[in-house]
């Protein structure tokens, strides 16, 4: 209600500003006058719609600032839940893959300090190199099951349903993506949530990005942790919890009641609606911190953003009525629509603002003379995404990276506008959404490749910039979109700048001491993955004895 009230006040302020602007117009040509007023009204309405989402995000950040200690107390109740060692629930770790296999991530995720679980690889790969890698992994790790299906209908959702439909040999299942790394105490922690709330159908864990391999991945990956630490926590109490497709745990009761995952590209957010419709809860777990890779470069991010845009557009078409008639509370419905509809809607509204600005310029009204208050609010909303990052990084060395991160972030997503508009247009004309696997391997981009992957952004920027200059005498009204799109080639080249990680530093020290180290050596945190040596796996706080070694002891 507070968000709605503030938004209505903002609309009143915009309306008052529009009234003053119209009163100041000196135009004798009645046709021109009507067109100018019409464009100003459209411009103001679009701003008002965009402001609703900005106000929600801003208020969520403020809510976290003032109530984070209260949230911690509520979560402490879940942490205090004690699980009985008798009758441990059966848990499945379902690793979904399609021509994208990370054996190291799967191994780390399977090192759980819990006994009653099973690892299942749901392999939709059609490339022999990945099929061979998965078969090799299965042969080297006892108890791992590999499932392959003949048809690949339904994308990831179909892959999961193919294995789970009709099964009764589990109590809960965890969905893992190819690069997902869950902590060793994941299962023990997540079971506390189900024990705390008997009506809990799903738990979504918090995520953070793994250390970036290059400047692009290192900077852009900062947003993953900050969003999971602040906004998602507030959503747990005052919004609608969503599922992100990995690092999520579903109960058997929930899966059966919902009749499986919807066969759509955005199966995670669609499944969340189904969960609420069967009167079960989704809980966000900020104390369970999982790791994932942010897209390795601009090209990978562009493909992921294309998939998300297609998926959310499909979600809007298929689930809008279901959301309206669902059993969710009104503010949960509003949060879902503002969060997930924004991806396809914001680029369209931004283009509409740009068109209005250029058209007004050609009509002899090159500058919309809003008051300083309106411009202050615009700047505030532009910078407000930095608030969660400030909460998370204020006491770390990464606080100095926030300014370059903010600039790169704005330029990156601005330059993706042409691709997103094209995707939306094709979707509206009936193109079916497809599941695009985000590439995990990067390479050094040449100058030719730099322009190959950014030519659409450059052409878009030039068209918008030239039209704005001809109509308004300046590109200032469209400066953000023009600079962002023209900056795409430079954003691509950020992936060429490698970051020197811990492994590189260790290698230098080893070489300085003239020591030899085996070729396949690795660096990893021992709280996630143990050191495998002479029959034992040594973790940070405990040791595991290999089954084969134990049998030899007994004999």
N, C-alpha and C positions, 0 to 999 in steps of 0.2 A: 504493500500500500504506500509505503514511503517513496519507493521508486516511481510509482504511478503519479503520486502527488508532485514530486520534483519535476517529472516529465511534463505534466500539465502546466506547471509554472513556467517551464522552459518554452513550451508552445505559446503560452500567453505573451512571453517576452518576444518571441519571434514574430507573433502576430502584430504586436505593438510596433516593432521595428518595421515590418512590412507596411503598416498603415502610414508611418512617417515617410517611408521611401516613396510610396504612391503619391502622397500629398506634395512631395517636392518635385515630382516629374513635370517638366515644362515641355509638353508636346502638343502641337496644334493638329497634327494629322491623326484623326480619330482611329484609323485602322492600325497605325503604328502604336498608338496609345494602348489599344486593346491587347495587341500582341505582347507588348512590354509587360503589362500588368499580368497577363496570363503566364508568361515565363517566370516572372517574379514569384507568383503564387506557387507554381510548380517547384521552383527552387526552394522556397520556404518549406513546403510540405515534405520534400525529400530530406532536407536538413532535419526536420522534426522527426522523421522516421529513423534516420541514422542516429539521432541523439538518444533515442530510447535505449538502443543497445549499449551506447557509450555510458549512459547514466547507470544502467544495470551493472556494467563492469566496474565503474568507478565506485559505486556504493558497495559492491562486494569487497573491493579492496579496503575501503574504510571500515567495513564491518569486521574484516579480519584484523585490522589494526587495533580496534577497540575490544574485540571479543575473543582473541586467540587464546587467552588463558582460560576462558570459560569453555572453549572447545576442547582444550587439552584435558580439562577435568572430566568432561564427558567421555573422552576416549580412554582415560585412565580406568574407567569402570570396566571397559572391555579388556584392557591389559591385565586387570586383576582377576579375571576369570581363570579358574584352575581346571584343567582338563584331566580326566581320569585316565590312567594308563590302560585300564581294562577296556576291552571292546573298542579298539581304535577303528575309526571309520576307514573305509577303503577309498583311496584317492587315486585318480588317474591324471597323469601329466600328458596332455595331448599336444604334441608338437606338430603344428601345421606348416607344410612346406610345399612349394611349387617352383622347381628350378632355382632353389635358393636355400642352401644348407650350410649351417654354421655348427660344426661338431663341437667346437670349444664352448659355445654358448649353451648347447644342449647338455654337455657334460657338467658344466658348472651348475645348471639348473637342477640336474638330477642328483646332486650331492646333498640330499636332504637329511636332517637329523630326525627322521621319522621313518618307521619301518614298513607300514602297510600302504605302500604306493607302487604304482607301475608306470613305466614310461612307454608311450605309444607314439610312433611317428606316423602321421597321416600324410602320406606322400602322393601328391598330385603331379609330380615331375614327369616330363616327357623327354627330357634330355638325358642321354646315357651317362654323361659325366656325373650328374647329380644322383642318379639311381645307383651308380656304382659306389659313390661316396657313402650313401646311406646304407647300402648292403654291407660295406666294409665296417661302418660304425656298429651295425647290429652284431656282426660276427665278433667284434672286440669287446662288447659290453653285454654281459649276461642279463637275460630277462627283458631286453628291449624288443617290443613287437613293432613290426612294420606293416601298415595296411595300405594297399593300393586298390583303386577302384577302376572299373572298365570305362565308365563315362565320367566326365568331369563337370556335370551339370551343377548349377547352383553355387559355383565359386567356392570360397572358404566355408560358407554355411553348409553347402551340400557335402563337402568333405567331412565336416563334423557330424552331420546328421547320418551320413552313410555308416559311420562307426557306432554312433550312440543309439540310434533307433532300435528299440526292442531289447536293449541290454539291461541287465539287472544286477550285474556283478560289480557295482560301484556305489558309493554314497555321494561323492563329489568329484568334479573334474576341473582341472586347471587348463586354460587355453594359453599356449605359448606360441609366439611368432618365431621366425627363424633366428632373429638376433636377440631374443629375450633372455635375460639372465635374472632368475629369481634367487633371493638369498636362501641360505641353508635352513633357516628356521621358518620359511614361508608357510609350509603346511601347518605347523604347530600354531603359528600366529593367526592364520586365516580361520582355522577351526574355532578359535575363541569368539570370532564374530558370529558364527552360526550358533554357537552355544549361548551367547549373550542374547541374541534375538531369534527366538524360535520361528519368527515369521520372515526371516532373512532368506531370500532366494539366490542372491548373488553378492559377491564382494569384489570391488575393483581396487587393486593395489596402486600405490603411488609409483611414479616413474621419474627417472632422471636419465640424462643422456650420458653415454660413456665418453671418456676423454676423446676429444676431437683429434682426428689424424691430420687435419689441415686447418687453415684459418677459417674457412667458410663453416666447416662442421663444428669447430670449436666455439665460434661466436654464436651461430644460430642455435646451437644445442642448449644454450643457457636458458632458453624460455621453457624447456621441458620441466626442469626442477621447480622453477618459480611458480608456474601455473599449478603444478601438483601440490605445492606447499600452501598456497593461499586460496585461490579461487575455488578449487575443487573441494576444499574443506568447508567453505561457506555454503557451497551447493548442497553438501550433505545435510545441512540444517535448514537452509532457506530456499533451496532450489530443487532441481531435478537431477539426481545422480545419473550419469551416463556410463556406459561401458565403452572401452576403447579397443576392444577386440583382442587384447592380450594382457597377461598379468591379471586375469579375472578368473574367479572361481564360482562355479554354478553347482547348486545342489541337484540331486536326482529328482527330488520332488518338483523343483522349479522347472527342470527340463521337460518332465512328463506333462505337467500342467499346461505349459506353453506350447506343447506339441512340436518342439524343436525350433531351430533357428530359421527365420524367414530367408527364403532364397533370393536375396538381394545383395548388391555390392556392399552397402553399409549395413551389414547384418548385425553389428554390435549395437548401434543406436536404435535400430528397429526392434531388436530383441528386448531392449530395455523397456520399450512401450508395452510389449507383450507381458513382461514380468509384472508391471504395475497393474495390468488389466486382470491378472489372476490373483490380485490382492497380496502380492509378496513384495518385500522391500529389497532395495539395492543399497548397500552401505559402502562408503568410500573409506579405505584404510590407509591413512597417511604414515602409519608406523611401519608398514611393510614396503620397503623401498626396493624397487626392481630397476634393472638397467636395460636400456635399449640404445640403439644407434640412431642418431639424427641422420637424415639423408646426407650421404658423403659429399655431394656437390650440388650445384644449382640445377643441373640436368635431372638428377635423381629427385630433388624436391619438386621440380616442375611436373614430373610424372606422377608423384604422389598427390600433388595438389589437383591434378587432372582427375585422378581416381576419386578423390574426396568430393570434388565438385559434381562429378557424375553421380556418385552415390547419394549425396545430399539432395540433389535435384530429384532423383528417383524416390528418395525418402519423402520429400515434400508431396509428390504426386500420389504415392501409394498410402501414406500414413497420416495425411492431414486430417481426414475425416475421423480416423481411428483415435487420433490425439484429442480432437474436439469432443468425442463421445466416450473417452476413456474415463477410468475411475480416479485419475490423478486430480489433485487439487488445482485450482485455477492458476496459482503462481508457479506450480510445476510445469503446467502446459505452456505458460508464457516463457519460462526459462528455456524449455526445450526448443521452442520456436525461435527465440532470439539467438540461442547458441548455434543451432544447426541450420536454420534457414539463412543465416547471415552469409554463409559461404557463397551460395549462388546469387543472393539478392544484393549484397553490398557492391559488387562490381557493376551491376546493372544500374543501381542508383547513382554510383559515382560517375558513370558514363552520362547519365541523364543530367547531372549537375554540370558536367563539362559542356554538353550540348547546349544547355540553357545559357551558360556563360558566353559561349561563342556566338550564339544567336542574338543575345542581347547586345553584344558588341557590334554586330552587323546592323542592328536597328538603331545604332547611335547611343547606346547605353552601356559603355564599356566597363564601368565599375559599379558593383552593387554596394551602395553606401550604408552598410550596417553600422551600428553603434560600436564603440570600443568594447562594451560589455559583451556583445555577441562575438566579436573577434577573440576576446579573452577566453570565453567558454570554448570556442573552437580549438584554440591552442591547448587549453587544459585537457580536453578530450583527446587531442592528438598525442599528448605526452602521458596520459593516464596509464597506458599499457606498461610503462616503466615502474609503476608503483609496486606491483608484486615482486619485480626484480630487485628493487631497493630493499624490500623486507628480507629477501633471501641472501643477497650478496653484500649488504651494508658493512659487515664486519669481516669480509674476506678480501683477498687481493683482487678478486674478480670485479670489485666495485669500480675499478679504474677502466674496465672493459665495457661498462654499461653504455657510454656515449658511442663508441664505434659499433657496438652491438645494435643500438637503437637506430643508427644511421643505415647500417647494412640491412637491418630488418625491414625498415620502411622502404628502402630502394628495392629490395628483393620482392616483396609482395606487391609493390606498385608495378614492377616490371612483369609480373605474372598476369596482370589484368587482361591483355589481349588473348592469351591462351584460355583464361577462364571465361571470357565473353564468347569466344568461339565454341567452347565446350557447352556452355549454357544454350547458345543458339541451336547447335546440333541436337541437343537434348530436347529442346522445345519442338523441333521438327521431327521428332520420333527416333533419333538414334538411341539404341539400347546401351545402357551402362555396361561397361566391361571391367573386369577385375585386373588392374595393372600391378604387376609385381615391382616394387621399388628396387632399383639396382643398388647393390651394396658395394661394388667395386668401382674405384675411381681411377682416373688416369690423368696425365698431364695434358692439358688442352692446348692445342696450337692456335695461332691467330685465326686460321681458317675455321676451325671448329668453334672458336669463340663467337664468330659472327653467324655460323650455321645455327647455333642454338639460341641466338638472341635477335635474329633479323626481324622477327615479328614484332618484338618490343621496340626496336629502333624505328621501323616503319610507322608504327602506331604513334610513337613520340613525335616524329617529324610531321605527320599529318596534323596531330593535335596542336603542336607548337606553331606551325605555319598558319593554321586557321585562327588560332588565338592572336597571333601577331597581326594578321590582316584585319581582324575584327576589332581587337582591343588596343592595338598598337604596342602590345607587350605580351610576353608569355607568363608574366607573374600570376595571373589568375589560375593557370594550370601548371605551375612550376613543379609541384610534387610529382605529378604523373609523368611529366616530361623528363625531369631529372632522373626519376626512378627507372624509367624505361631505357633512357640513354645509358644509364649506369649498369645495365645488365651484363655487357661484355666484361666489365671490370669485376663484377660480382662472380662471374664464371671463373675468372683467373685467380680468385682467392683460393680455390681448391688446389692450385699449383704450388701454393706456399705451405710446405709441410711444417707441422708442429713437432718440436723435439720433445718426445715423451720420456718417461722414466726408463724405458728399455734402451733408448739411445744413450742416456747418461750412464747407465750401468755398463753398457758395452764399451764406452770410452774408458771407464775406470778399469775394466778387465784388461783391455788392451794396454793401458799404461803399466799394469803390473806384469805384462808379458805372460798372461795366463791364457789357456785355450778353453773354449766353451763349445758345446755341441751345437750343431746347425739349427736344430728345431727347439731351441730354448725359449722359454716364455716367462712373462711376468704376470702374476695374478694375485689378488687379495686372498689370503688364507681363510678369511671368514666365509668366503663363498666356495672356494675350491681347495681341497687339501693337497699336501705334498705327498705324492705316491712314491714310497721308498721301502724296500725290503718287506713287502707284505702289509704295510700299514699305510693309511692315508691320514696325515697329520694336519688337523685344522687349527684355528687360532686357540680354541678353548678345549678341544678334545681330540681323541684319536679313534679311527675306525680300523678294525681288523678285517682283512680280506677273507671272504667265505672259504676260498680254497686253502688259505693258510690255516684257518681255524680247523678245517677238516683234517689237515695233516697233523695238527697238534693232538686232535682227538685219537687219531690212529696210532 
